[in-house]
């Protein structure tokens, strides 16, 4: 598992308790002040069960909820120590006398190390705060505070029942009484943008919350929001879109504030939108990997971070160029004959880039930018017209590494500029660098290209860039008279290309290991099995496994 590049809940717990405390969620059915006596009304996004934890939905008594949740955590996570979490509805929506009675009984059922109480900003009166302070002297108390947003217009629209100032006042009071606060926020509420989410985060940071729980908006069936959505469907965030916004927020949160949660669970049978095809664990892994590859960490947009590059396993190729061993894909970036030779002979010559630049400006898409050789060689071609490059790679750190390794000073300077500015420009060349999974980036491109460079790792290690579904995306961004050069020539790649209605010719440079497919629009087909990635979100390993199962 990839280490999170932010202060995770797991790390927060280890720092404070020496071990991970696993949350044991329970529902006390205390109700909510924002609903009537029959439980009708409330926040538009909230289901009838008050967001009760999935693992306790089929239990009745509190004792049964606790026992089942502990058993679940022990079996699934090998958990040893626990935090009691009053999750559903509002944990302080009852008299202080009842709070004392209920919480004392609950804490006697197991040796919990802490208690976290989910509540609303408008349910923290003076007597409750005094009791929480008293309880905090016996056991660590956390308040999971439902802030959701600090946009008053949105709060009114979702029928939250309080305004932004109520949330801020609640945080201030809790801090005055020495109670730790985890603030809940929702990304993707209707008509909100990055500006709103960032405002909410900055205000929470300003008032020194101890942690922030973030998740994207879920439209749950049979809620008020469900009815609103059916009347007027609005945009909800897919996996890639939410990850992009989430990462941006994490980069604006100080390192001492825990990122307690980055996703949420809703049973698929209850979820109307968005429908994701990444599992929760895969999504967390994706976010972590994206941040590490991009060189991003928590707080790096608000404070200067120490620059550290891992020592790479490098190798000098036959043409004297340098390549690097990729630890994730377990493959060198380039063929043994040379990165420069491959760029010039396979990508530039076979695409006829130099000849095309004699006639007009050229738009080039470089997928798998890597160490940059293909684009660099293209930039330093003599030319009469302009070359406009859009380069895509999820690994930005490798650009910094390459700038230190490549001996050509001109190449190195261009790479430094791309790393720092995400772009490069001179009289005849412009390059825009996109740090994203290519499957996401392609969907957002607003133009078509004369030439596409597709430089992936080995087909079985980088199947996400060589699937039938990815080739269909590429088909939509390649001009009708355009050409695509692909560094992988395996039969399974050819099958996927044929299914996507591409035609191709194979190129190989004599006495070298440099090969490529020269690909154009045409009429083609195949009945053979190839890599498929229907939703364009699957891991490479999953794509390969699915193909192998289809072949049985």
N, C-alpha and C positions, 0 to 999 in steps of 0.2 A: 504494500500500500504506500502511495506517495505521501510524504510528509506535507501537511498543510502549511502554506507560506503565510499563515496568519495565526493570531492567538486564538486557537480553537477552544471549545468548551472542555475538551479532553485535557488540553495543556493547562487550562485554568484550574481544573480540578486537581491535577497532579501537582501544580505549583502550590495550591492551598491545602491539599489534604494528603499529598504523597501518593495518591492513587486516583483512579477514575471513579467518580460517583455516578452510578446509573440511575436515571430518573424513574421513579415508580409512579405513574400517573393514576390518579383516582378521581372519581366523580362523586361529590357529596350531594349533588342535586339541590344546591342552595338557591338556585334560580338566578335571576338577573333583574336589576332595577329598571332595565330598559325594555322589559316585557311586561305584559299585564298579568293578572293573577292566574290566567289560564295558560301562560307561557307563550302568548301570541305577541308578535311584533318583534322589537329588537333590531339589532344591526342587520342590514340587508344581506350581508354575506354569511351570517351565522346560521348553521343548521339547527334543527329542533333539539338535538342532543348536546348543544353547546360546545361542539368540537371535542367530544370525548375521544380518548385514545382508542385506536383500532383494536389493540390487544385486550381491552376490557369491555368491549361492546356486548358480549354475550354473558356478562356476569351481573349479579344482583347485589349482594351485600358488599360492604366496604372491605371486610376481611377477605372475601373471595377475590375482589379486584386486586388487592395487595398481593395475595398469594400467587395469583395467576401472573401478574406482572413481574414478580420476582423470579418465578420459575422461567418465564419467557426470557428474561435478561440473562439468567444463569446459563440457560441452554444455548442461546444465540450468541451472547457476547462474552461468556465465561465470567460474568460479573461477580464481584465479591462484596462490594460496598455500595450503599444506596442512599439516594436522596428522595424523600417523599415529595410528590408534586401534586398539589391540588389544582387540577387542570381545567376541567369543564366548568362552564358558567363563571360565577364570581365568588371567589373563596372567602371574601369578607362581607358578603351580603347577608348578614345575620347579626344578632346581638353579640356583644363581647362575651357575655356569659356563655352563650352557645359556642362561640369560637373556642373559648377556653376548654369547655367540656369535650368538644369534638376533637380538637387537635391533641389534647392530652391523651385521649383514648387511642387515637391513631398512632401517636409516637410510642405508645406502650406496646404496640403489636410487633415491633421489630426494632433492632438497634440501628435506626437511621442516623446518618452523620449530619444531615441538614434537612431543612424543609423549604420548599418553594411554593408560594401561594399565588395562583393566578387571580388577578383582580382588575378592576377598572379604576381610572383616576378619580371618579366621583364616589368611590366606596371606601374612602380612607378618612373617617372622622377622627377626632382627637382621641376618643376612648380606644378605638381600634389601633391607632398608632402607639398609644401607651402600652397596650397589650403586646403588640409586636415587639416593642423594645424590651419588655419583660421576658418574652419568649426567646428573644435573641441572646439573652444572657445564659440560657440553658442549652440552646442549640442554634447553629447558624441559620438565620432566616433570610430568604431571598423573596423579593416580590417580583413576580412576572407581570409586568404592567402593560396592559393593552393600550398602546398609544396609537398604533396603526398608521396615522399620518398627522402632521401638524398643519394641514391645509384646512382652514375652517369651512371653505366651500364644499370640499370633499366630505368632511365630517358630517355636514348637514345632509349631503346627498345620500350617504350610506346610513343615515338615521342613527348616528353614533350616540346621541343624547348628551354630549358635552362638547366643549370647544377645545382648541389647542392650549389655551392658557390654563385650563383645568389639568391637563397632562403635566405641564411645566410646574405648576404649583404642587402637584402630587409628588413629583420627583424631588423637589426642594424639601418638602416636609419629610419624606422618607429618609433623605440624606441627613436632615437635622436630627432625626431619631436614631441614626446609626444603622439603618436598614439598607442592605444591598439591593440594587435594582437592575433587573434585566428588562429592557424595553422591547416590546414586540412592534415590528413595522411590516407593512404590506407594500410590495413593489408591484405596480401595474393597475392600481385603482383607476377607474374610468376618468379620462380627461387629465390625469396626472402625467408628468414627464420627469425626466432625469432631474430637472431643476427642483421639482417638488420633493423627490426622494432625498436629494442631497441636502435640501433645507432641513428636512426632518432629522437627518443624521447629524448635521452640524449643530442643531439645537440640543440634541441628546448628548452629544460630546461636550458641548458648552456647560451643560448641567451635570456632568460627571457621572453618567450612568456606569454601572460596572460591566454590563454586557449588553449586546444587542442581538435579538433574534429576528432574522429576516426571512421572509418567504414571499413567493409570487402569489398574486391573486388567484384563488380557486373559486370558480363558480359552481356551487354545490346544488344539486337537484333539490327542488321543493323549498328553496329559500326565496326571500323577496327579490334577491338579486337575480335569481333564475328567471323570475317573471319579467323583470326589467330587461334582461338580456334577450329573452325571446321576442320582446317587442322591438328592441333596438340593439342589434348585435354590435358590440364594440370589440376592439382589438385586445386579445389576451396574449401574453408572451410565451413563445415556444422556448425550448431548452437553450438554444444558442442566444436568443435575445435576452432572456433573463440572466444567463451567465454573464453576458457582457455588462449589463447594468449592475449586477451584484459585485463583480470584480471592481468596477469603477467606485462603488460605495466603500468597499473594503479598503481600497487604496486611499480613501479620505478619512479613515477612522484611526485614531492613535493606537499604538501598539499595546498600551496598557488596558484597553477595553476589549473584553472577550467577544469573539464572534461566536455566539452560543449555538446558532442554528442558521443554515443557509437554504433549507428546503422544508417542506411539510408533507404530511401524508393525508390523502383522502382516498378511501376505498374507490376503486375504479367504477364500481356500480353506482356510486353516488356523485361522481364527478361529471359535470357537463362540459366544462372548458377550463383550461386548455388540456387537450389530450396529448400527453407526452409519450415518447417511445424509448426514452432512457429510464432505466431503473434508478431509484434514489442513490444507491451506491455508485453507479456509473456516473451520475451527474456530479456528485461530490468529487469523484476522481477526475472528471473532466475539468472542473473548475480549478482544482489544485494543479493539474498538469498545464492548463492554459497559463496560469499565473507564473509557474516556474519557467516554462519555455519562453514566455514573454519578458522574463526578468522583473516581474512585478512582485511587490510584497505589501503587506498591510502598512498604511501610512506613508507610502512612498510619494504620494502627491502633495503631502502637507509638510514633510520634513525630509531633509537630505539623508539618503541611505548610503551606507558603505558599499562600494562596488566590489564584488568578489566574483571571480571567474574560476570555475572548477578546472583542475588540470585535466587536459584532454589527451587521449591516446592518438597521437598524430602519426602520419605516414607520408613519406615523400614518394610521389608517383614517378613513372618513367619520364614524363615530360618536365620533371622538376617542380611541378605544382604540389601543394600540400593538401592532404585530405584529413578528415577526422572520423574516428569511430563513433557512431551514434549508439549510446548505451541502451536507449529504449528500443530501437529497431534492430540492434545487434548487426549492424552493417556499416561499411564505409560509405561515405557520401558519393564517391566517384569510382569509375573503373580504374584498374591498375595502370592502364596505358596513359592516363592523365586527365585531369579536370579541364585544363586549357584546351587540350586536343579534342576532347569531347564537345566542349562548347563551340569551338570553331568549325569542326568537321561535321558533327551531327546536327547541332541546333542551328547554327548560323548558315552554313552552306546548304543544308537540305531544305531549309525554309526559304532560301534565296533572299534573305534579309537585305544583304548589300545591294543586290540588283533592284529590289523594290524601293529602297531608299533613294535610288537614283531618280525615281519617277514621282514619288509623293510622300507625304507624312505617313508614318506607320504606327498603328496601335498594337502593342505587344503585351500579351498576358503571360507572366512567368509564374507557374505554379510549382512550388517546391523550390523556392529561392535559395534556401540553404546557405552555403558559403558565398553565393553570389556570382560565381564564375560565368554563368550563362549571360546574365544581364550585364556584367562588367565588360565582357568581351564585345557585347553588342553596343554598349555605350561608347567604347573606344574605337569603334569602326569609323573610318572616314566616311562622311555622308553629306549629301546635298540637301536632304530634307530632314524634318524632325522625327525623332523616335520617342514615342510616349509609352512608357512601360508601367503596367500595373503588376506589382509583385506580391505574391501571397505566400505566407508561411506562418505556422503557429509558433515557430521557434525564432525568436528575436535574438536570444542570447548568442546563438551560433554566429551571428553577424559580427558581434563584438569580438568573439574568439577569432574569427577569420581575419578581422582587421589587424589583429596582433600577429597572426601567423603568416599571412601573405606578404612576400618580400617586396612586391612592386608597390612603391610609395603612392603612385596615382590611384591604384586599386584600393589601397588601404584607406586613403583619405575619403574616397567615395563611400566606402563601407562605414566609416566613422560617422559621416553625415547622415547616412540612412538610419543607423542605429539611434542617433540622437534626435533627429527631426522627422523620422519616418518618411523621408523624401529626399530627392536629389534633383538639382536642376543646373543646366548650363545652356550655352547658346543653342545646341542641337538636340539636347536630351532632357527628358524629365522622367522621374521615377516616383511613384507613389507606393509605399510599402504598407500592406494590410496584415496586421498580426491577428489572424483568425484561422480557424479550421476552414479549409478551402470550400467545403460543402456549404457552409454558412455564407462565406464571403461571396461566392458566385451568385447566390440568390439576390444579393443587393447591388450587383454591378448594373450600371445604367447605360452601358454601351457595348458594342460588339468589337471583335478584334480581328486584325488581319492575320496575325500569327499567335499561336499558343505554344509555349514550351511547357511540357508536362514531364518533370524530372522527379520521379518517385523512387523510393527504395525498392528492394526486391518485391515482387508481386504478392508473395504470401505474408510479407511483413507490412505492406502498405496497401492492403486491398481496398481501403476506403477511397483511394484515389484512382482505382482501376476497376471499379464496378460498372455494370451496365447503367445503373441509375445516375452515377456521377458523369458518365459519358453523355447521357441525355442532357444533363445540365451544360456540359461543355458545348454540345451541339447548338444550344440556344444562344451562346455568346460568341460563336465563331461565324464570321462573315461568310456569305454564300461562296465567295471565291477564296476563302481563307485556307490556311494550312496549319496543322498541328503536328508537332514533333514529340514523340513519346520515347523515353529512354528504355522502356520495358518492351520486349518483343515476344514474350511467352505466348503460347497457344491460347491460354485462358484469357489473356488480354485481347487477342485478336477476335475471339468469340464475342466478348462483350462489345467490342467496337462494331462488329458486323450486326449484332442485335440492335445497336443504336443507329444503324443505317450509315455507318462510315465505311469508306473504302481506304485501303492502305497499301503501301509498298514497303518492303523491308530494306533497310540500309545496313551495311556492315563495312567497317574500315579494315582493309586487308592487313593482316599480321598484327591486329590489336584485338582487345576485348570490347571495343566500342561498337555498339549496335543501336539502331533506332527504327521506329516506325514513322513513315511519312504519311500523314492521315488527312483526308479531305472528305467533304460531303459527297454522298453518292447513294446508290441503291445497293443494299446488301442485306443479308439475313443469316441466321444460324439457329439450329434447333438444339445445339449443345448447351450444357450447363456452364454457367459462368458465375462470377461474383455478383451478388445482388445486395442492395442496401436500400430497400424500399423507402424508408423514412429519412435516409441520409443522416443517421445518428449512430449506427452500430459501430462497436469497436472493430478493429481490423481482425482480431482473433475470432470474434463472433461471425464476421462475414465469411471467413475461411471455413469455420466449422459448419455453418449453414450450407455452404457449397458442397462440402464433403458428404454431408447427410443426404443432400439431393442426389448425389452421384451414386449412392448405394443401390 
